[in-house]
Amino acid sequence: MNETMICVVGNVATQVVYREPPSGASARFRLAATPRYWDREKNAWTDGHTSFFTVWANRQLATNVAASLTLGDPVVVQGRLKVRTETRDGNPRTWADIDAVAIGHDLTRGTAAFRRAGRPDPTTAAAPAMTTEQAAPTPSAEPEPAWETPPTPAAEQDEQKKQKKPEPEREPASVT
């Protein structure tokens, strides 16, 4: 296939929007990538033009993205570049989307604790547990569509049970 594969380093610019239609989990967020260069005249680092991409993740990647990424996180995104063009009100508009294959935290700017996700049971798969920051609506110029899946109380309880590790049983010490 002749697809344009790209790798972009940037920051998560919007909250992750997660949905779970019958076709499978889907998540999207905006990615901001700003190049920096050394300006010899100013003798300082200078920011270049910021490029924005809409990143789309599907299936297990979408679930993991919704559970792992928050606004402002530095990330590395690899995927297929999709450029869309349309005319609105007589003005041509262009968008750049990335159909993500892999997404990860940029470890040059911080640390991350990796946890391997188990394979979900397709019959009982639930939305990932979200923090109150992720679930809270954010004011914006355009309202977000109402296709987000809020966390269910059962999913939150399952997540809490997974995080608690049972203590191993101890045998009583023998006195001799």
C-alpha atoms as one frame of an Amber mdcrd trajectory, in Angstrom:
protein
   0.000   0.000   0.000   1.139   3.524  -0.704   0.280   5.222   2.560   2.157
   8.119   4.098   3.414   6.970   7.504   4.571   9.752   9.822   5.913  10.137
  13.338   5.022  13.351  15.190   6.343  14.537  18.554   4.159  17.057  20.356
   1.694  17.718  23.175  -1.901  16.604  23.721  -3.832  19.826  22.961  -7.394
  18.711  23.852  -9.036  16.238  26.188  -9.278  12.726  24.791 -12.793  12.033
  23.472 -13.678   8.354  23.843 -16.639   6.488  22.365 -17.608   2.877  22.039
 -19.939   2.302  19.061 -20.900  -1.245  17.982 -17.984  -1.290  15.508 -15.405
  -0.968  18.335 -13.772   1.582  20.615 -12.591   4.890  19.153 -10.721   7.840
  20.662  -9.518  11.142  19.290  -7.550  14.152  20.454  -5.732  17.116  18.965
  -1.937  17.065  18.868   0.142  20.269  18.784   3.678  20.052  17.379   5.919
  23.115  17.614   9.484  22.996  16.246  12.194  24.934  18.103  15.349  26.316
  16.600  18.387  28.293  17.758  18.173  31.910  16.618  21.766  33.176  16.279
  20.700  36.824  16.080  18.740  36.674  19.358  21.122  34.101  20.860  18.105
  32.169  22.176  15.766  29.313  21.321  12.760  30.364  19.235   9.465  28.550
  18.617   8.434  27.926  15.036   4.907  27.614  13.628   2.658  25.175  15.524
   1.043  22.401  13.478  -2.139  20.761  14.748  -3.236  17.204  13.930  -6.360
  15.269  14.879  -5.207  11.868  16.108  -7.612   8.924  15.785  -7.083   5.668
  17.693  -9.182   2.511  17.389  -9.884  -0.698  19.309  -7.461  -1.477  22.177
  -5.263   1.526  21.371  -8.309   3.790  21.878  -9.063   2.244  25.265  -5.447
   2.630  26.396  -5.244   6.225  25.112  -8.389   7.215  27.033  -6.978   5.692
  30.231  -3.427   7.070  29.829  -3.372  10.520  28.199  -4.358  13.866  29.662
  -4.265  17.426  28.391  -0.690  18.700  27.976   1.054  15.305  28.000   4.138
  15.119  25.751   3.596  12.252  23.282   5.038  10.538  20.227   2.446   9.467
  17.629   3.095   7.178  14.683   0.471   6.523  12.052  -1.008   7.140   8.619
  -1.367  10.749   7.475  -4.806  11.597   6.083  -5.346  15.063   4.595  -8.945
  16.268   4.174 -10.006  19.296   2.161 -13.462  20.815   1.886 -15.063  24.148
   1.131 -17.094  25.922   3.816 -18.796  29.232   3.095 -16.794  29.497  -0.129
 -13.450  29.116   1.687 -11.290  26.035   1.173 -10.245  24.377   4.452  -7.686
  21.650   5.023  -7.250  19.286   7.982  -4.476  16.841   8.753  -5.508  13.662
  10.586  -3.339  10.834  11.840  -4.788   7.327  11.949  -2.584   6.160  14.839
  -0.725   2.872  14.860   1.262   3.605  18.042   1.122   6.322  20.703   3.423
   6.745  23.676   4.620   9.290  26.215   7.743  11.255  25.199  10.258  10.029
  27.773  12.763  12.791  26.955  10.465  15.122  28.904   9.368  12.950  31.819
   8.763   9.462  33.141   5.896   7.039  32.710   4.915   3.815  34.443   3.889
   1.193  31.892   1.188  -1.325  32.786   0.395  -4.132  30.399  -3.309  -4.198
  29.554  -5.078  -7.542  29.606  -7.144  -8.603  26.635 -10.722  -7.465  27.248
 -13.573  -9.931  26.992 -15.588  -8.652  23.981 -18.891  -9.537  25.663 -18.175
  -7.563  28.847 -15.809  -4.826  27.634 -16.473  -1.564  29.443 -15.269   2.002
  28.971 -11.908   2.779  30.591 -11.990   4.391  33.995 -11.679   8.151  33.592
 -10.539  10.742  36.068 -12.846  13.576  37.042 -10.706  15.896  34.892 -11.326
  13.741  31.814 -15.039  13.374  32.479 -15.605  17.087  33.213 -16.771  19.130
  30.229 -14.440  21.890  29.082 -15.722  25.155  27.647 -14.933  25.626  23.950
 -16.089  27.623  20.961 -17.965  24.637  19.512 -19.815  22.129  21.690 -18.505
  18.587  21.553 -20.821  15.951  20.133 -22.649  13.888  22.749 -21.079  10.548
  21.805 -18.733  10.186  24.742 -19.147   7.158  26.950 -19.077   8.145  30.636
 -17.508   5.670  33.063 -19.948   3.275  34.683 -19.880   2.648  38.449 -19.229
  -1.060  37.766 -16.174  -0.249  35.605 -14.780   2.039  38.332 -15.224  -0.679
  40.979 -13.514  -3.259  38.733 -10.585  -0.881  38.229 -10.251  -0.313  41.996
 -10.293  -4.080  42.627  -7.531  -4.581  40.042  -5.342  -1.946  41.684  -5.645
  -3.533  45.166  -3.247  -6.421  45.618  -4.243  -9.050  48.168  -1.764  -9.661
  50.969  -0.210 -13.135  50.946  -1.291 -15.400  53.798   1.362 -15.801  56.471
   2.010 -18.907  58.476   2.342 -18.477  62.227   5.888 -18.586  63.484   6.739
 -21.739  65.358   8.454 -21.522  68.740  11.007 -24.175  69.565
